[in-house]
Amino acid sequence: MRISQFWQLMEDEFGSSYAHVLAGQLVLTRFQLTAADALSHGVQPREIWETICLQQDVPEERRWGRDRPPKR
């Protein structure tokens, strides 16, 4: 997963403003870092996203974002 995909999933699930607040303030118990700090420490975005989903009780069916039409 690319960092841009991580941010897209965050914004899809939590909204564009709150996603960035959450990433900067919620300490992820698995890493003992916020998502923003974990990214800057080189933790894989997919691991961070999966941890956020578990910690925030994001339902399985919403973990991979909105369906988007393919790019042409």
Residue, then its C-alpha position, 0 to 999 in steps of 0.5 A: m500500500r502506498i502512503s497516498q492510498f493510506w490517506q485516501l482510505m483514512e479520508d474515505e472512512f473518517g472524513s478529510s479533516y478528522a482523518h488527519v486529526l486522528a492520525g496525529q492524535l490517536v496512539l496506536t497501541r500496537f506501535q505506541l505511536t500515532a499513525a503520523d509518527a509511525l509513518s515517519h518511522g517507516v512502519q508500512p502504511r498497510e500495517i498502520w491502516e489495519t491497526i487503525c481499523l481494529q482499534q477504531d472498530v471499522p467494519e470489514e466491509r468498509r476497510w478498503g474504501r469506496d468503490r471508484p470507477p476505473k481511471r481511463 
